[in-house]
Structures are given as C-alpha cells and as structure tokens.
C-alpha cells in the first residue's frame, strides 16, 4: 500500500484533492488508520484516478464522473455520453469564435470610425427565382451557414441541379425566443430536376418562387460581424433617396469559402425597397414579431436530411 503522500506524487495530484475525492465518494482509500486517520491507497487505484482526471479534463462535473465510474456504464453508454459531450464542446467553440469575431469587428470599426464609408449602394431590379427553401432558427451565423451547406449537399445528392449561389433571408433577427434569428435558406434550382425532393426531405424543404423586388444592394467582403457598417450605409442611402424597406434582408453568398467564419467571403447584401408614399418615412428593419408560419416551419439546426 501507498501512503497518501506517495500516491499523490504518483498520480500528480495534491493530497488535498485526494481527501476531497474521499469525502464525496469518488476515490476512497483502501485503508484508513483508526488512530492517526492517515489514508493508504493501492497501486491499482491509480487507474481509477487517471480515469477521473481524464474525464475532468473533458469538462465533466465530479458528480457526473461518480455516476460514470460507479454505475457500471456499458461501453455503448459511455460512447453516447462522450459523443454528447463532444457536441457540447463544439457548440461552445462556435460561441467563443463568434464572440472573438464580434470583438475583432468592433475593434476594426473603432479604427475606421473617422473614415468615410467606402460602400457603394446600387439600386437593382431582382428577377423572380424558383428556389428550394427551408427555415431554421440558429443562434449564430456559423450555424446558419452550416445548415445552408448541409441543405445544398442534400439537394445535390438528390439529383437536384442548384444554382451557383446561396441566399440567406433574415426573416426575424429576434424571433427565435432566445434561440437566435429566424433565417430562410433559399437555393435557386432548375424546376425540371426537382423530382420528389419535398417528400424526400420529410417536408423540411419547400419549393416556391422568390418574388421580383427592387433592392438597394452593396458588396461586402468579410466575416458576418462587420455587417453593422453595411446596414448603416444602406439605411443612410435609403433615407436620403426617399425609399422605405419592403422586405427582409437577403444575403447572396457570391464567394463562399466553406468556413464558419469566412473573412474572405464575398456577399451581396440586398434590401428590398419601395418609394415612400407620404408619412414620416421611418425605417423598420426588424419588427420584433415572428413572421406568419415561422413557428411551424422553423427547423432545428440539427435537422438531419434523409437520403
């Protein structure tokens, strides 16, 4: 047997940690001296200690580790628990990456505050398009892009001939009740190649015509968190030229690098507009209301496309 000091040295933990693990029933000594209270451990217990430390490094709470080690979890159950933990870590990484991108974008904006905006707004008449569309509620731009690319792959694998570019329509920036923005992914498609794509998607995809609109547009290269200056430029232009907003933002991905934070991505931001007809001409970019049908059509970003 090993004294607690020797066991702690071999396990590379403190004696205080071992005493705490004993108190909560996570790692009990094989023997405790009744007179001195001194703890003794077996060499074989190093295996359990290493498992505890390994699970702790993965982010599991000590109470969870007790359950995993003492409830005779099967290998299949352990794999399922670890897979769920992996998903949680990946989501946390995305959240932190987005927080980093927001900070970097804000720093860049502060550096450019004294410079005149270089964005050129162009008024365009956008033609109607037949699109395959699906809605999702996503807490981050990265998840929105991941959902869109997943949908594009599903269309291609199903024999549908999609267009070159993906459209993201922001239906409601605050309509996800804490879960993020409600976004519609719209991918132009050839009608002759559709087949039974709606049924194959389990009803997640619909086919509709994106109506023709007049839109104030501009080109933007960079990640999603530099868009605040873009929106401000559009707002100033619309107000100055006597227009008002007539529909949700459209983001046309002209050059998608396939990354969650595409700093080099080229996007045409399109905002449907119409001439003002009296009134104050106030701009409303997001109503704060959930669009009609969004509740029934909103999809989880974990939607699995069936093939």
HUMOBEL-V213584 format. One line per field, one symbol per residue. ss: DSSP state (H for helix, E for strand, - for the rest). psi: psi as a letter, one per 40 degrees, with the letter a starting at -180 (. if undefined). A space follows every 10 residues. Layout:
ss: ???
psi: ???
This chain:
ss: -EEHHHHHHH H---HHHHHH HHH------- EE------EE E---HHHHHH HHHHHHH--- -HHHHHHHHH ----HHHHHH HHHHHHHHHH HHHHHHHHHH HHHHHHHHHH HH-------- -EEEEE--EE EEEEEEEE-- HHHHHHHHHH HHHHHHH--- -EEEEEEEEE EE-------- EEEEEEEEE- HHH---HHHH -----EEEEE --EEEEEEEE E--HHHHHHH HHHHHHHHHH --EEEEEEEE EEEEE----- -----EEEEE EEEEE----- ---------- ---HHHH-E- -------
psi: ihiddddddd efiidddddd dddeedgiid ihhddeehii iiddeddddd dddddddeei idddddddde efhidddddd dddddddddd dddddddddd dddddddddd dedeiihehh hhhihhiihh ihiiiihhei dddddddddd dddddddeeh hiadihhhhh dhdfeefeea ihhhhhhhih deedbfdddd efedhihihh iiihihiihh haieeeeddd dddddddddd efiiheiiih hhhdghefid ggdehhhhhh hhiiiigaae fihhdheeih ihedddehii eehhhh.
